[in-house]
């Protein structure tokens, strides 16, 4: 008796499992967006073959139109926006995500409202890729769908993240790196530990840009992205960030935490193009260094 072959079989076998391997997009100017999916066929844990599904989308993306300025959120400056991401410059004092006490005065809430263009029924939203402390100002990138979010988060540690900070005192080494294992205590404060199994490896590199009588202005490359990493590393080094009420000296008369996310380099989740976003040194940092 002959057995009919059905779609999806490889040779004379009927695969018991079809594993979806991956899905991603390429962009070619002459063709537009290209969707690629890869499948693996298995039976009894034996690989029977791989299938590629390539689809050239029939239409190129339409030009992106941002929301009118009347919907632009307070406390956030839109640096860049397209179909997949929105990049903003956040003021200090604004939360990134909501808490039990505050749900609406956050970057996430404000941008969700912004992309809806005033339409409460709109299903448009933004997705959190990373965070900044409430007291820290600077660059944030949000994704506009789950696929873009996953792409950015998977590659996050490979992206360049540059910060400016004003710290107390003068560093003996004008350029260097700090490495430790960071752990959080019951009071939600971070600290370095010698236990590599409990703590998370954290690396920070820096160079001194300018020195004044009491302070040093640093350019910092955040090589890993742990909670309060920069603040803990320089506090434990004896040079806490100016204005740090948790890890610092309880500075009187200081208006804000002197920490700013100044530059971010990413690859675009759709085109894979390299993108660099930069902001200027906050004026208050100049004021601190000139006093």
N, C-alpha and C positions, 0 to 999 in steps of 0.2 A: 504494500500500500504506500503510495507516494504522499509525502507531506507537503502541503503548500507553504511557500515562503511568505512571510508577512513583512510589512515595513518594520525597520528597526533591527532585523536580524543581521548577524555578521557570520558569513559562511553558512553552515548548517545549524548554528547554535541560536537559541533564543536567549538573549542576555537577561539575567535575573535582575541586574541593576544597571541603570543608566545614570552615571554621576555627572552632574553639571559642574564643570571645572571652573570656568571663569567667563566673564563678559566685560568687554571694554570697547571704547570708541577711539577711532582715529579720525583725523580731519585732514583732507587733502583739498587744496583750493580748486583743483580742476574737477573734483568729484563731489565735494561736500563731505558731510559726515558719513563715516563707515562704521557699521556695527559688526563686531566679531564675537561669536560664541563658540566655545570649545566644549565638547562632550567626550566622556570616556565610557566605553562599554565594558562591562565586567560580567563574569559568571564564575561563581565559586571562587571569588577573590583572584581570578585570573583575568588579566587585561586582554580583551578581544579586539581592541581597535580604538581609534580616536576619530571623531567627526568634527569638522570645522563648518560653521555656518557663517558665511560672510554676506552681508547685506549692504548694498549701497543705497542709502536713503534717496528717495526720489526728489526731494526738495531740499535745498540749502536752507539754513536757518534765516529767518527774517531778521532785519536789523533790530537791535535791542533799543527799546525806549524806556528811559527811567521815569520814575514817578515825578509829578510836578513838584516844584520847590515848596509849595504850601504843605506837602506831606512830609517834608524832610524833618527828622526828629531833632529835638533840642538835646544838646549834649553829645551829639554824634555828627561828625563831618564825613560825608560820603566821599571817599577817595577814588573808588572805582566800583562799577557795577555792570554785570551782563546777565545772560540767561542762567548762569550757574553759580555765581558767587557775588557777594557784596562785601567790600572792604571799607572799613571806617576808622576814623581817628576818635577815640573815646576820651572824654575829659576825666580828670581824676574826681573821685567821689561818686561815680556812677557804677552801680552793680552790673555785672554781665548777665547773671541769671537771678531769678527770683528766690526769695527766702520766705519763711513763715510770716515774717513781719512786713516784707515789701515784695509785692508781685508785679507792680506796674512800672515803677521807676527803675527799669533795667534796660540794658542795651538789647537784650533778646525780645522783650515785650515791645519796645519802641520800633524795632526793625520789622517785627511781624506786622505791626499796624501800618508801617511805611509801605511794605510790598503789597499790601491789600488795597492801597490807593483809596482808602476811605470806605471801602466796601466790606462791611462786617461779614457778608456771606461768602466772600472770596476764600478759596481753599489754599491760596498761596501762603507760604510761611518760610522762615529761615531756620537753619539747623546749626547748632553750636559745634564748632570745630575745636576750639581751645578757649582758654579763659585768661583774664588778667585780674589781679586783685582790685578790689573796689578803689583803693587809694592810688593805684597805678594808672597813668594815662598812656595813650598810644594806640598802636595799630591792632585791629581785630579783623579776622576774616570769618564770614559766615557762609555756609553753603545753602543752596536753594532746593536741593533734593538729597535723598539718602545716598545716592551713588556718588555725588560730588563730596559729600561729607566723609564717606568711607575712604575715598581716594586720598583726600587731604590728610586725614588722621593716620592712615597707613604710612604716609611718607613724611609725617610731621617732623620727626627727629632729624631727617636729612635736610630740612629747610634751614636757611640762615635766619637767625633771630637776633637782632642787635638792639641793645638797650643803652640809654644814657642814665647815669646815676651820679648824684653828689653824695659823697661819703665823708664822715668825720676824719680829720687828720691827714697825714701824708704817708702813703704806702712806701715801705722800704724798697720793694721790688716794683718798678714802674710798669712792668709787663709780666704777666704770668698766668697761672691757672690754679683753680681750687677744685679738689675732688674729695668727696666724702659720701657716706651712706646716710641718707636722711630718713628719719622716722618721726611719726607724730605721736605726742603724748595724749593723756586723757583730757587735757585742757585745750587740745587742738593746736598746740604749738609744735613746730618742727624743730628738730635738733639732729646733730650728727652722732652716729653710733659706729662702733668698731665691728658690730655684728652685721656681716654682709648678707646673712640670711633673712634678717628682719628689716634692715634698711634698704632703700632703693639707691642705686648708684647715681650720683649727681655730679655733673661737671660744668664748671664755669670758667671761661677765660676772659681776661681783661687787659686793658692798657690805660695808663693815665694820660689824659688829654691836657689837663691844666691843673695847676695847684694855686691855692691862695693861702692866707694866713691860717685858717682853721679847716678848710675843706679841700677835697680833691674831686675833680670831674673825671668820671670814668666812661670809657666805651666798653661795653660788656657783650660778649658773645655767649648766648645761652645754649650750651651744647646738649643739655637735657632739660626737660621742662617739669621739674617737680614743684610742688606747692611751696611758695615762699623761698624758693631756692636762692635767689640772689640776696635776699634780705638776711637769710640765715648764714650763708657763706661769709659775707663781709662783716656781719656782727661777730661771728666766732673768730674772725681774723683780727678783731679789735678796731674795725672801721665800719660801724653801722651806717646804714643809709640815713641821711638827714631826714628828720620828720617821722621816723619809724617809731610808733608808740608801743609796738609789741616787742621788737628785738633791739630797739635803740635806746637812746638816753632820755627820752621824754622831753624833747626839745621845746623850750618855751619861745613863743613868738614866731614859730615856723608854721607857715600856712598849709603845707601839704607834704606828702611823701615825695621825696626827690628821686623818683624812679619813673622812667618813660620808655615805652616800647617804640623805638625810633625807626626801625627798618625791618622789613620782612620780605624774604625771597621765597617764592613758591613756584611750582609748575602747575599750570592751569589744568583742572580736572577733565576738561573736554579736549582742548587742543594740545595739551602737554607743553605749551610754550612757557619759557621762563619769564616770570613776572617779578619785578622789584618795586616795592612800595616804600616810600621814605617820608618822614616828617622832620620838621626843624626842631632844634633844641628849644624846649619851653623857656619863655622869657624869665620865668621865676628862677630857673636854674642859673641864668646869667646874673640875675640880681644877687643870688647867694654867693656866686664866685667873685663878684666885684666888691662885696662888702668886706 
